[in-house]
């Protein structure tokens, strides 16, 4: 029986030797939470990334849809993403060990916008998003008009988290959630976790070339996490009803649909100096209105700061003008996105219905989300 940690070598046998001849490096989950794992592959034709998709996701049908959209975008002239390499049999993925795998060119540049933000980078990224939407709007889908799936998802979330349920969570975080309490007993913490680190089996966490055993959160980290949650919860309770009203109104409107990236984070956006290079991670690709991507990218890059939000929106519209109903939807999505994201993270961390893996990166995300909600 093939050892699990050598599965990637079996997968690479499906590709031409020139792609994979010079060795591999395990990258773990690359800082993500999807369950996917990655290897850096060195070949005679350059450097590549081998992705092992999460268990049971995506299905083969969905993966074929993702690759079809990518192929369509490239034929329409947009090449700002790594296209999967074909196997010796002409396939874009491999099934091995109960997982789907794909090999793709290594993305040049760095996903460092938040460390080095500036207007030129923002304009370049928003322009590229508009070009991607122009390239994918001709992709054939079953329904060219419909309700926004994202808005319907946000509507369900905001309806589910009633004021009384939010109050219970706030009490739990504020009273039982004092630093050092039993609330954090099932939370393991990796103090040095970065975007390039990941799990090394079931016993440790790979950081660079060493393996670190997850430990209990420090009192300082618990306090930071608790304080961020206590800043977020009052804003969620205050904004939930008015935002829910706006979401319900918008979710009842028919809008034009097309393939959208859907799940956009700063970690997915690569730059070389001030030039946007491309997107990675199409795992959440789905049919929705382009306003969803616009709102997500602006939120990721501007933190909802008005001046930069308007600059980014103007850059997008210089390439692909938005309709009045789409402009209105962006403002609704901006608010509902922040609320839904906050609820999701707080539910993940504090409900304790499952083991929680926490890190400095996650604590920083919660603190940044609290900053944004206080400005919304």
PEFEN-V17351 format. One record per pair of residues at least 24 apart in sequence whose C-alpha atoms are under 6 Angstrom apart, sorted by the first residue. I is the first residue (numbers start at 1). J is the second residue. D is the distance in whole Angstrom. If there is no record, write none. Layout:
((I J D) (I J D))
This chain:
((14 87 6) (14 88 6) (15 87 5) (15 88 5) (18 43 6) (18 44 5) (18 45 6) (19 43 4) (19 44 6) (19 45 6) (28 197 6) (28 198 4) (28 199 5) (29 198 5) (30 195 5) (30 196 4) (30 197 5) (30 198 6) (31 195 4) (31 196 6) (31 197 6) (47 106 5) (48 104 6) (48 105 4) (48 106 4) (49 103 6) (49 104 5) (49 106 5) (50 102 6) (50 103 4) (51 101 6) (51 102 5) (52 101 4) (53 100 6) (55 99 6) (73 135 5) (73 136 6) (76 135 5) (80 278 4) (81 278 5) (81 279 5) (109 270 6) (109 271 5) (109 272 5) (110 270 5) (110 271 5) (111 267 5) (111 269 5) (111 270 4) (120 274 6) (121 274 5) (123 312 6) (123 315 5) (124 276 5) (125 276 5) (126 312 6) (126 316 5) (127 315 6) (127 316 5) (130 316 5) (130 320 6) (137 258 5) (144 256 6) (144 257 5) (145 254 6) (145 255 5) (145 256 4) (145 257 5) (146 254 5) (146 255 5) (147 251 6) (147 254 5) (148 288 6) (151 251 6) (152 251 6) (179 219 6) (179 222 5) (179 223 5) (186 355 6) (187 356 5) (187 357 6) (188 214 6) (188 215 5) (188 216 5) (188 357 5) (189 214 6) (189 215 5) (189 216 6) (189 217 5) (189 358 5) (189 359 5) (190 214 6) (190 359 5) (191 359 6) (191 360 6) (225 363 6) (228 366 6) (228 367 5) (232 370 5) (236 339 6) (256 289 6) (257 287 6) (257 288 5) (257 289 5) (258 287 5) (258 288 6) (259 286 5) (259 287 4) (260 285 6) (260 286 5) (260 287 6) (261 285 5) (262 293 6) (264 296 6) (264 297 6) (265 300 6) (266 300 6) (291 326 6) (291 330 5) (295 330 5) (295 334 6) (303 372 6))
